[in-house]
Amino acid sequence: MSKLMSYLADENGASAAEYALILAIVGVGIAVAAIALGGSISDAMTRAKECIDTNGGTCS
């Protein structure tokens, strides 16, 4: 009976699950930010390329 109580009192598994949940939430946040910013970064790079192509390497 004492082994069962000791097993139930062990919180190592719970801590690992909490860390996994935190990592999953952070990962989802990074993915959402990358998707949200991806379009605007791509647009800015395209505008810079077009400016450089049009003006021969000098843009302001």
Phi and psi in radians as a Rosetta constraint file:
Dihedral C 1 N 2 CA 2 C 2 CIRCULARHARMONIC -1.187 0.35
Dihedral N 2 CA 2 C 2 N 3 CIRCULARHARMONIC -0.547 0.35
Dihedral C 2 N 3 CA 3 C 3 CIRCULARHARMONIC -1.150 0.35
Dihedral N 3 CA 3 C 3 N 4 CIRCULARHARMONIC -0.686 0.35
Dihedral C 3 N 4 CA 4 C 4 CIRCULARHARMONIC -1.136 0.35
Dihedral N 4 CA 4 C 4 N 5 CIRCULARHARMONIC -0.763 0.35
Dihedral C 4 N 5 CA 5 C 5 CIRCULARHARMONIC -1.137 0.35
Dihedral N 5 CA 5 C 5 N 6 CIRCULARHARMONIC -0.684 0.35
Dihedral C 5 N 6 CA 6 C 6 CIRCULARHARMONIC -1.123 0.35
Dihedral N 6 CA 6 C 6 N 7 CIRCULARHARMONIC -0.714 0.35
Dihedral C 6 N 7 CA 7 C 7 CIRCULARHARMONIC -1.131 0.35
Dihedral N 7 CA 7 C 7 N 8 CIRCULARHARMONIC -0.733 0.35
Dihedral C 7 N 8 CA 8 C 8 CIRCULARHARMONIC -1.211 0.35
Dihedral N 8 CA 8 C 8 N 9 CIRCULARHARMONIC -0.489 0.35
Dihedral C 8 N 9 CA 9 C 9 CIRCULARHARMONIC -1.431 0.35
Dihedral N 9 CA 9 C 9 N 10 CIRCULARHARMONIC -0.271 0.35
Dihedral C 9 N 10 CA 10 C 10 CIRCULARHARMONIC -1.201 0.35
Dihedral N 10 CA 10 C 10 N 11 CIRCULARHARMONIC 2.170 0.35
Dihedral C 10 N 11 CA 11 C 11 CIRCULARHARMONIC -1.880 0.35
Dihedral N 11 CA 11 C 11 N 12 CIRCULARHARMONIC 0.178 0.35
Dihedral C 11 N 12 CA 12 C 12 CIRCULARHARMONIC -1.078 0.35
Dihedral N 12 CA 12 C 12 N 13 CIRCULARHARMONIC -0.747 0.35
Dihedral C 12 N 13 CA 13 C 13 CIRCULARHARMONIC -1.135 0.35
Dihedral N 13 CA 13 C 13 N 14 CIRCULARHARMONIC -0.672 0.35
Dihedral C 13 N 14 CA 14 C 14 CIRCULARHARMONIC -1.146 0.35
Dihedral N 14 CA 14 C 14 N 15 CIRCULARHARMONIC -0.700 0.35
Dihedral C 14 N 15 CA 15 C 15 CIRCULARHARMONIC -1.120 0.35
Dihedral N 15 CA 15 C 15 N 16 CIRCULARHARMONIC -0.735 0.35
Dihedral C 15 N 16 CA 16 C 16 CIRCULARHARMONIC -1.106 0.35
Dihedral N 16 CA 16 C 16 N 17 CIRCULARHARMONIC -0.698 0.35
Dihedral C 16 N 17 CA 17 C 17 CIRCULARHARMONIC -1.150 0.35
Dihedral N 17 CA 17 C 17 N 18 CIRCULARHARMONIC -0.674 0.35
Dihedral C 17 N 18 CA 18 C 18 CIRCULARHARMONIC -1.146 0.35
Dihedral N 18 CA 18 C 18 N 19 CIRCULARHARMONIC -0.745 0.35
Dihedral C 18 N 19 CA 19 C 19 CIRCULARHARMONIC -1.115 0.35
Dihedral N 19 CA 19 C 19 N 20 CIRCULARHARMONIC -0.691 0.35
Dihedral C 19 N 20 CA 20 C 20 CIRCULARHARMONIC -1.110 0.35
Dihedral N 20 CA 20 C 20 N 21 CIRCULARHARMONIC -0.703 0.35
Dihedral C 20 N 21 CA 21 C 21 CIRCULARHARMONIC -1.142 0.35
Dihedral N 21 CA 21 C 21 N 22 CIRCULARHARMONIC -0.745 0.35
Dihedral C 21 N 22 CA 22 C 22 CIRCULARHARMONIC -1.088 0.35
Dihedral N 22 CA 22 C 22 N 23 CIRCULARHARMONIC -0.776 0.35
Dihedral C 22 N 23 CA 23 C 23 CIRCULARHARMONIC -1.100 0.35
Dihedral N 23 CA 23 C 23 N 24 CIRCULARHARMONIC -0.669 0.35
Dihedral C 23 N 24 CA 24 C 24 CIRCULARHARMONIC -1.136 0.35
Dihedral N 24 CA 24 C 24 N 25 CIRCULARHARMONIC -0.739 0.35
Dihedral C 24 N 25 CA 25 C 25 CIRCULARHARMONIC -1.139 0.35
Dihedral N 25 CA 25 C 25 N 26 CIRCULARHARMONIC -0.756 0.35
Dihedral C 25 N 26 CA 26 C 26 CIRCULARHARMONIC -1.103 0.35
Dihedral N 26 CA 26 C 26 N 27 CIRCULARHARMONIC -0.735 0.35
Dihedral C 26 N 27 CA 27 C 27 CIRCULARHARMONIC -1.068 0.35
Dihedral N 27 CA 27 C 27 N 28 CIRCULARHARMONIC -0.743 0.35
Dihedral C 27 N 28 CA 28 C 28 CIRCULARHARMONIC -1.126 0.35
Dihedral N 28 CA 28 C 28 N 29 CIRCULARHARMONIC -0.706 0.35
Dihedral C 28 N 29 CA 29 C 29 CIRCULARHARMONIC -1.078 0.35
Dihedral N 29 CA 29 C 29 N 30 CIRCULARHARMONIC -0.737 0.35
Dihedral C 29 N 30 CA 30 C 30 CIRCULARHARMONIC -1.142 0.35
Dihedral N 30 CA 30 C 30 N 31 CIRCULARHARMONIC -0.727 0.35
Dihedral C 30 N 31 CA 31 C 31 CIRCULARHARMONIC -1.113 0.35
Dihedral N 31 CA 31 C 31 N 32 CIRCULARHARMONIC -0.748 0.35
Dihedral C 31 N 32 CA 32 C 32 CIRCULARHARMONIC -1.125 0.35
Dihedral N 32 CA 32 C 32 N 33 CIRCULARHARMONIC -0.736 0.35
Dihedral C 32 N 33 CA 33 C 33 CIRCULARHARMONIC -1.120 0.35
Dihedral N 33 CA 33 C 33 N 34 CIRCULARHARMONIC -0.714 0.35
Dihedral C 33 N 34 CA 34 C 34 CIRCULARHARMONIC -1.127 0.35
Dihedral N 34 CA 34 C 34 N 35 CIRCULARHARMONIC -0.705 0.35
Dihedral C 34 N 35 CA 35 C 35 CIRCULARHARMONIC -1.170 0.35
Dihedral N 35 CA 35 C 35 N 36 CIRCULARHARMONIC -0.742 0.35
Dihedral C 35 N 36 CA 36 C 36 CIRCULARHARMONIC -1.166 0.35
Dihedral N 36 CA 36 C 36 N 37 CIRCULARHARMONIC -0.695 0.35
Dihedral C 36 N 37 CA 37 C 37 CIRCULARHARMONIC -1.507 0.35
Dihedral N 37 CA 37 C 37 N 38 CIRCULARHARMONIC -0.329 0.35
Dihedral C 37 N 38 CA 38 C 38 CIRCULARHARMONIC -1.009 0.35
Dihedral N 38 CA 38 C 38 N 39 CIRCULARHARMONIC -0.763 0.35
Dihedral C 38 N 39 CA 39 C 39 CIRCULARHARMONIC -1.141 0.35
Dihedral N 39 CA 39 C 39 N 40 CIRCULARHARMONIC -0.767 0.35
Dihedral C 39 N 40 CA 40 C 40 CIRCULARHARMONIC -1.240 0.35
Dihedral N 40 CA 40 C 40 N 41 CIRCULARHARMONIC -0.598 0.35
Dihedral C 40 N 41 CA 41 C 41 CIRCULARHARMONIC -1.174 0.35
Dihedral N 41 CA 41 C 41 N 42 CIRCULARHARMONIC -0.729 0.35
Dihedral C 41 N 42 CA 42 C 42 CIRCULARHARMONIC -1.093 0.35
Dihedral N 42 CA 42 C 42 N 43 CIRCULARHARMONIC -0.738 0.35
Dihedral C 42 N 43 CA 43 C 43 CIRCULARHARMONIC -1.094 0.35
Dihedral N 43 CA 43 C 43 N 44 CIRCULARHARMONIC -0.745 0.35
Dihedral C 43 N 44 CA 44 C 44 CIRCULARHARMONIC -1.120 0.35
Dihedral N 44 CA 44 C 44 N 45 CIRCULARHARMONIC -0.710 0.35
Dihedral C 44 N 45 CA 45 C 45 CIRCULARHARMONIC -1.162 0.35
Dihedral N 45 CA 45 C 45 N 46 CIRCULARHARMONIC -0.672 0.35
Dihedral C 45 N 46 CA 46 C 46 CIRCULARHARMONIC -1.132 0.35
Dihedral N 46 CA 46 C 46 N 47 CIRCULARHARMONIC -0.755 0.35
Dihedral C 46 N 47 CA 47 C 47 CIRCULARHARMONIC -1.102 0.35
Dihedral N 47 CA 47 C 47 N 48 CIRCULARHARMONIC -0.709 0.35
Dihedral C 47 N 48 CA 48 C 48 CIRCULARHARMONIC -1.124 0.35
Dihedral N 48 CA 48 C 48 N 49 CIRCULARHARMONIC -0.738 0.35
Dihedral C 48 N 49 CA 49 C 49 CIRCULARHARMONIC -1.096 0.35
Dihedral N 49 CA 49 C 49 N 50 CIRCULARHARMONIC -0.788 0.35
Dihedral C 49 N 50 CA 50 C 50 CIRCULARHARMONIC -1.109 0.35
Dihedral N 50 CA 50 C 50 N 51 CIRCULARHARMONIC -0.675 0.35
Dihedral C 50 N 51 CA 51 C 51 CIRCULARHARMONIC -1.125 0.35
Dihedral N 51 CA 51 C 51 N 52 CIRCULARHARMONIC -0.780 0.35
Dihedral C 51 N 52 CA 52 C 52 CIRCULARHARMONIC -1.146 0.35
Dihedral N 52 CA 52 C 52 N 53 CIRCULARHARMONIC -0.740 0.35
Dihedral C 52 N 53 CA 53 C 53 CIRCULARHARMONIC -1.109 0.35
Dihedral N 53 CA 53 C 53 N 54 CIRCULARHARMONIC -0.691 0.35
Dihedral C 53 N 54 CA 54 C 54 CIRCULARHARMONIC -1.292 0.35
Dihedral N 54 CA 54 C 54 N 55 CIRCULARHARMONIC -0.735 0.35
Dihedral C 54 N 55 CA 55 C 55 CIRCULARHARMONIC -1.735 0.35
Dihedral N 55 CA 55 C 55 N 56 CIRCULARHARMONIC 0.124 0.35
Dihedral C 55 N 56 CA 56 C 56 CIRCULARHARMONIC 1.217 0.35
Dihedral N 56 CA 56 C 56 N 57 CIRCULARHARMONIC 0.531 0.35
Dihedral C 56 N 57 CA 57 C 57 CIRCULARHARMONIC 1.787 0.35
Dihedral N 57 CA 57 C 57 N 58 CIRCULARHARMONIC -0.027 0.35
Dihedral C 57 N 58 CA 58 C 58 CIRCULARHARMONIC -2.092 0.35
Dihedral N 58 CA 58 C 58 N 59 CIRCULARHARMONIC 2.075 0.35
Dihedral C 58 N 59 CA 59 C 59 CIRCULARHARMONIC -2.264 0.35
Dihedral N 59 CA 59 C 59 N 60 CIRCULARHARMONIC 2.544 0.35
